[in-house]
């Protein structure tokens, strides 16, 4: 077994899990803030909650695209 390859795979998995937990926390925080009545609104919802939700959505899209691009690039490296 190649220890460096195994360690890199575990590092990649740990980073993805950590990113997922942070995004989940943003979504839960945004959902809790949805109940707070404020004057600042976006699309009729509390503004701060919508900003957090949009940040979580953007982060999720970035994470998925990053996973696809890096995995595809790593597959090409492994075949060469």
VMD Tcl script that draws the C-alpha trace (Angstrom):
set ca {
  {0.00 0.00 0.00}
  {1.11 3.50 -0.75}
  {0.87 5.37 2.57}
  {1.02 8.81 0.95}
  {-1.91 8.00 -1.35}
  {-3.96 6.64 1.54}
  {-3.18 9.67 3.68}
  {-4.14 12.03 0.83}
  {-7.45 10.21 0.41}
  {-8.23 10.49 4.14}
  {-7.31 14.19 4.04}
  {-9.67 14.76 1.11}
  {-12.51 12.95 2.89}
  {-11.93 14.89 6.12}
  {-12.02 18.21 4.26}
  {-15.29 17.29 2.56}
  {-16.89 16.23 5.84}
  {-15.78 19.45 7.54}
  {-17.11 21.55 4.66}
  {-20.40 19.68 4.78}
  {-20.75 20.28 8.51}
  {-20.09 24.00 8.10}
  {-22.68 24.24 5.32}
  {-25.19 22.29 7.42}
  {-24.62 24.69 10.31}
  {-25.26 27.66 8.00}
  {-28.51 26.11 6.80}
  {-29.71 25.32 10.32}
  {-28.77 28.81 11.51}
  {-30.62 30.35 8.58}
  {-33.71 28.27 9.28}
  {-33.70 29.39 12.92}
  {-33.35 33.03 11.83}
  {-36.35 32.70 9.49}
  {-38.63 33.09 12.52}
  {-37.16 36.47 13.50}
  {-39.20 39.43 12.24}
  {-37.06 42.23 10.82}
  {-37.55 45.22 8.54}
  {-34.71 44.06 6.26}
  {-36.18 41.43 3.97}
  {-35.16 39.61 0.81}
  {-37.95 37.95 -1.21}
  {-40.25 38.56 1.77}
  {-38.05 36.63 4.20}
  {-35.72 38.01 6.88}
  {-32.63 39.40 5.15}
  {-29.91 37.96 7.36}
  {-31.43 34.48 7.18}
  {-31.63 34.68 3.38}
  {-28.01 35.85 3.17}
  {-26.90 32.86 5.25}
  {-29.02 30.51 3.18}
  {-27.65 31.91 -0.09}
  {-24.10 31.61 1.28}
  {-24.76 27.97 2.18}
  {-26.24 27.30 -1.27}
  {-23.26 28.92 -3.00}
  {-20.87 26.98 -0.80}
  {-22.70 23.76 -1.58}
  {-22.51 24.36 -5.31}
  {-18.83 25.24 -5.01}
  {-18.17 22.08 -3.00}
  {-19.93 19.84 -5.52}
  {-18.19 21.41 -8.52}
  {-14.85 21.27 -6.71}
  {-15.37 17.57 -5.93}
  {-16.21 16.76 -9.54}
  {-13.28 18.72 -10.97}
  {-10.67 17.42 -8.52}
  {-11.84 13.81 -8.75}
  {-11.79 13.98 -12.54}
  {-8.29 15.51 -12.47}
  {-7.07 12.87 -9.98}
  {-8.44 10.08 -12.17}
  {-6.51 11.45 -15.15}
  {-3.31 11.63 -13.07}
  {-3.73 8.05 -11.90}
  {-4.08 6.74 -15.46}
  {-0.98 8.55 -16.71}
}
mol new
graphics top color blue
foreach p $ca { graphics top sphere $p radius 0.5 }
foreach p [lrange $ca 0 end-1] q [lrange $ca 1 end] { graphics top cylinder $p $q radius 0.2 }
display resetview
